[in-house]
Amino acid sequence: MKNLSIKKVLSSTLSLSALTLSCFTSSYSYGSVIDKVYHPYVDALEQEIEYRVIFQDNQAGEPDDIALHQLSYGRSFGDKWFGELYLIGERSDQQNFEIEAYEVEVKWQLTEQGEFWADLGVLFELEKENGENAWGFSTVLLVEKELGKWSGTTNLFITQEFGSDTKSETDATFGSQIRYRYSRHLEPAIEFYSGENTNALGPVLQGNISIGTRRALHWESGVIFGLDEDSPNRTLRFLLEYEF
């Protein structure tokens, strides 16, 4: 039964991956293609403070030892909507730490969990680069399928770049995750990312630590390896989220 569930999750996730990659040319506006995989759910009355950091090295045509930092505050509006504000900074071997961009995100949960064959949501992102007339607006399809303790999640980003300081174009990126919910405290996963000059795959560990009534820490840690010579050789990603 477990093997059947694993095969169904893999089949659903990989089928959507193949459809996505066959229909779009992948690319990306700002930052790293490798970031995090979003889930389509909204928890009513929840607020959160999140810190993310991405360490990336050895990619052709890019500075070495890039560190991308993201700090955000978010809260739900009812049981279907969630909004979040981001401050984004970057450091590399060629640049000291600087604030690079600002971002607003809004997530809309489209279906109730378990209502249909998969759970659906949409994420909207508006990003502006600091000090430049360069913008990016993304619409992200969030799809998650659960079978027993297994979950398969896919994110499809469609991004429109605009502004006098950037080239106007429409791009697409893709992220997916297959996760085993071993316990609330530990959930191992495999993640895949595809975008401009990036095809990467690697293991991730995540979990939740309860610290009181409606208060918890969510953490994620992973190492994502490039699958071709154009991709970053190795990307480390960390996330810590305080939910209250």
C-alpha positions in Angstrom: 0.0 0.0 0.0 2.9 2.4 0.9 4.6 1.6 -2.4 1.4 2.3 -4.3 1.0 5.6 -2.6 4.6 6.6 -3.4 4.1 5.7 -7.0 0.9 7.8 -7.2 2.5 10.8 -5.7 5.5 10.5 -7.9 3.3 10.0 -11.0 1.2 13.0 -10.2 4.2 15.3 -9.5 6.3 14.1 -12.4 3.4 14.3 -14.9 2.7 18.0 -14.0 6.5 18.6 -14.2 6.7 17.2 -17.7 3.6 19.1 -18.8 5.0 22.4 -17.4 8.5 22.0 -18.9 7.2 21.0 -22.3 4.9 24.1 -22.5 7.3 26.8 -21.2 10.8 28.1 -21.6 12.1 28.5 -18.1 13.8 31.7 -16.9 13.7 34.0 -13.9 13.7 37.7 -13.1 15.6 38.4 -9.8 17.4 36.2 -7.3 17.8 32.4 -7.3 15.6 29.9 -9.0 16.2 27.8 -6.0 14.2 29.2 -3.1 11.4 27.3 -1.4 8.3 25.3 -2.4 5.0 27.0 -1.5 2.0 25.0 -0.3 -1.6 26.1 -1.2 -3.0 26.2 2.4 -4.0 29.2 4.5 -4.4 28.9 8.3 -7.0 31.4 9.5 -5.8 33.9 12.2 -2.2 33.0 11.6 0.7 35.5 11.6 4.3 34.8 10.9 7.8 36.2 10.8 10.1 34.4 8.3 13.8 34.5 7.6 15.2 32.7 4.6 18.8 32.5 3.3 20.2 30.9 0.1 23.9 30.2 -0.3 24.9 29.5 -3.9 28.3 28.8 -5.4 30.1 28.0 -8.7 27.7 29.0 -11.4 29.0 30.1 -14.8 28.6 33.8 -15.5 27.6 34.6 -11.8 29.6 35.9 -8.8 30.8 33.2 -6.5 29.5 32.6 -2.9 26.2 34.5 -3.4 24.1 34.8 -0.2 20.5 35.9 -0.7 18.7 36.9 2.5 14.9 37.4 2.9 13.1 38.7 5.9 9.3 38.9 5.9 6.1 39.5 7.9 2.8 37.8 6.9 -0.7 37.3 8.2 -3.9 35.7 7.1 -7.1 37.5 6.1 -9.8 35.0 6.8 -9.4 31.4 5.9 -8.6 31.9 2.1 -6.1 34.8 1.9 -2.6 35.3 3.2 -0.4 38.4 2.6 3.3 38.9 3.2 5.9 41.7 2.9 9.6 41.0 2.1 12.9 42.8 2.4 15.5 41.1 0.2 19.3 41.6 0.5 22.3 40.0 -1.2 26.1 39.5 -0.7 28.7 37.9 -2.9 32.5 37.7 -3.3 32.2 40.8 -5.5 29.7 42.8 -3.4 29.1 43.6 0.2 25.7 43.1 1.7 23.1 45.4 0.1 19.3 45.7 0.1 18.4 44.6 -3.4 14.6 44.4 -3.6 11.2 44.7 -1.9 8.3 42.3 -2.5 4.6 41.9 -1.7 3.0 38.4 -1.8 -0.7 37.4 -1.6 -1.8 33.8 -1.5 -5.3 32.6 -2.3 -6.4 29.1 -1.3 -8.8 27.9 -4.0 -10.0 24.6 -2.7 -10.6 22.9 0.7 -8.0 20.3 1.7 -9.1 17.0 0.2 -12.0 18.4 -1.7 -10.8 17.4 -5.1 -8.1 15.2 -6.7 -5.5 17.8 -5.6 -5.5 20.9 -3.4 -5.1 24.2 -5.4 -4.0 27.7 -4.6 -2.7 30.8 -6.4 0.2 33.1 -5.3 0.6 36.7 -6.6 4.0 38.4 -6.2 5.0 42.0 -7.0 8.7 42.8 -6.7 10.7 46.0 -7.2 14.4 46.3 -7.3 15.9 48.8 -4.9 16.9 52.1 -6.6 15.8 51.0 -10.1 12.7 51.2 -12.2 12.7 47.4 -12.5 9.6 45.4 -11.5 8.4 41.8 -11.7 4.9 40.5 -11.3 4.4 36.8 -10.9 1.4 34.5 -10.9 2.1 31.2 -9.3 0.0 28.0 -9.5 0.2 25.9 -6.4 -0.8 22.3 -6.6 -0.5 19.7 -3.8 -1.6 16.0 -3.8 -1.6 14.0 -0.5 -1.7 10.2 -0.3 -1.2 8.8 3.2 1.9 10.2 4.7 3.2 11.3 1.3 2.7 14.7 -0.4 3.6 15.9 -3.9 3.7 19.7 -4.4 4.3 21.7 -7.6 4.8 25.5 -8.1 4.6 27.1 -11.6 5.8 30.7 -11.7 4.9 32.9 -14.6 6.7 36.3 -14.3 6.2 39.5 -16.3 9.2 41.9 -16.0 8.7 45.5 -16.8 10.2 49.0 -16.2 12.7 51.3 -17.8 15.7 49.6 -16.2 14.9 46.0 -17.2 14.0 44.1 -20.4 10.3 43.6 -20.8 9.6 39.8 -21.1 7.5 37.0 -19.7 9.4 34.1 -18.0 8.6 30.8 -16.3 10.2 28.8 -13.5 9.2 25.6 -11.8 9.7 24.0 -8.4 8.4 20.7 -7.0 8.7 18.7 -3.8 8.0 15.1 -2.7 7.7 14.9 1.1 7.2 12.2 3.6 5.4 13.3 6.8 7.3 11.1 9.2 6.2 13.2 12.2 5.3 16.8 13.0 8.9 17.4 14.0 10.6 15.8 11.0 9.6 15.6 7.3 12.3 14.5 4.8 11.8 15.6 1.2 13.3 15.8 -2.3 13.0 19.0 -4.3 13.5 19.9 -8.0 13.9 23.3 -9.5 14.1 24.5 -13.1 14.7 27.9 -14.5 17.1 30.0 -16.6 20.5 28.3 -16.4 19.3 26.1 -13.5 18.2 22.5 -13.3 18.8 21.2 -9.8 17.7 18.5 -7.4 18.4 17.7 -3.7 17.3 16.6 -0.3 15.5 18.8 2.3 14.6 18.3 5.9 11.9 20.2 7.6 9.7 20.2 10.7 7.7 22.1 13.3 8.4 22.8 17.0 5.5 23.8 19.2 6.4 26.5 21.7 2.9 27.3 23.1 -0.7 27.8 22.2 -0.9 28.6 18.5 2.8 29.3 18.6 5.4 27.3 16.6 8.7 27.3 14.9 8.8 25.9 11.3 12.3 25.1 9.9 13.7 23.9 6.6 17.2 23.0 5.6 18.4 21.6 2.3 21.2 21.2 -0.2 20.3 21.3 -3.9 22.8 20.1 -6.5 23.1 21.3 -10.1 22.2 18.7 -12.8 24.2 20.3 -15.6 27.2 22.6 -16.2 25.0 25.7 -16.5 23.4 25.2 -13.0 24.9 26.3 -9.7 27.2 23.5 -8.4 25.6 23.5 -5.0 22.9 25.6 -3.2 22.3 25.5 0.5 18.9 26.8 1.6 17.7 27.5 5.2 14.3 28.8 6.5 13.1 29.7 10.0 9.5 30.8 10.5 7.9 31.9 13.7 4.1 31.3 13.6 1.8 32.9 16.1 
